[in-house]
Amino acid sequence: MRRNVKQTSARVATLAAETLQDPRASLVSRRLAASALAQRSTGKQTGAAMEDVAAKVLASGHYAEETRELAASVLAQANKDR
């Protein structure tokens, strides 16, 4: 299985950190933010469960733009073979 070597950008990492510090952030936003930060400077890639969450966020029109941006970043770092 191929590995995706993409990493979270500095701008998205900042957004993720701000999301985690925001007490009003939703659980979905926090999960996506944590996943994005975990992939900032490591060889980690998005797991199957987070791929599903990110895909559902992008398919739905009910999430804030920041949440959608985190979802897009997380999904971009997913394993392309899955």
C-alpha positions as CSV (number, residue, x, y, z in Angstrom):
1,M,0.0,0.0,0.0
2,R,1.4,3.4,-1.0
3,R,1.9,6.1,1.6
4,N,0.8,9.6,1.1
5,V,3.7,11.9,2.1
6,K,1.7,15.2,2.2
7,Q,1.8,17.2,5.4
8,T,-0.4,19.8,6.9
9,S,0.5,23.4,5.9
10,A,1.5,26.0,8.4
11,R,-1.7,27.9,7.8
12,V,-3.9,24.9,8.3
13,A,-1.9,23.9,11.4
14,T,-2.6,27.4,12.8
15,L,-6.3,27.0,12.1
16,A,-6.3,23.6,13.7
17,A,-4.5,24.9,16.9
18,E,-7.0,27.8,17.1
19,T,-9.9,25.3,16.7
20,L,-8.6,23.1,19.5
21,Q,-8.4,26.1,21.8
22,D,-11.9,27.3,21.0
23,P,-14.3,26.1,23.6
24,R,-17.2,26.6,21.2
25,A,-15.7,24.4,18.5
26,S,-17.7,21.3,17.7
27,L,-16.5,17.8,18.3
28,V,-16.2,17.1,14.6
29,S,-14.1,20.3,14.2
30,R,-11.9,19.3,17.1
31,R,-11.4,15.7,15.7
32,L,-10.4,17.1,12.3
33,A,-8.1,19.7,13.9
34,A,-6.4,17.0,16.0
35,S,-5.9,14.8,12.9
36,A,-4.5,17.7,10.9
37,L,-2.0,18.6,13.7
38,A,-0.9,15.0,14.1
39,Q,0.1,15.1,10.4
40,R,2.0,18.4,10.6
41,S,5.6,17.2,10.8
42,T,5.2,13.5,11.0
43,G,4.9,10.5,8.6
44,K,1.4,9.9,9.8
45,Q,-1.5,9.8,7.4
46,T,-5.3,9.9,7.7
47,G,-6.9,6.8,9.0
48,A,-10.0,5.2,7.4
49,A,-12.4,6.5,10.1
50,M,-11.2,10.1,9.8
51,E,-11.4,9.8,6.0
52,D,-15.1,9.0,6.4
53,V,-15.7,11.9,8.8
54,A,-13.9,14.3,6.5
55,A,-15.8,13.1,3.4
56,K,-19.1,13.5,5.2
57,V,-18.2,17.1,6.2
58,L,-17.3,18.0,2.7
59,A,-20.5,16.4,1.3
60,S,-22.7,18.3,3.8
61,G,-23.5,22.0,3.6
62,H,-24.0,22.3,7.3
63,Y,-20.5,22.9,8.5
64,A,-18.5,26.1,8.9
65,E,-15.9,27.1,6.3
66,E,-13.1,26.4,8.8
67,T,-14.4,22.9,9.5
68,R,-14.6,22.2,5.7
69,E,-11.0,23.5,5.3
70,L,-9.8,21.1,8.0
71,A,-11.7,18.3,6.4
72,A,-10.2,19.0,3.0
73,S,-6.7,19.0,4.4
74,V,-7.2,15.7,6.3
75,L,-8.7,14.1,3.3
76,A,-5.8,15.3,1.0
77,Q,-3.5,13.4,3.4
78,A,-5.4,10.1,3.1
79,N,-4.1,6.9,1.7
80,K,-5.0,7.0,-2.0
81,D,-5.3,3.2,-2.3
82,R,-8.2,3.1,0.3
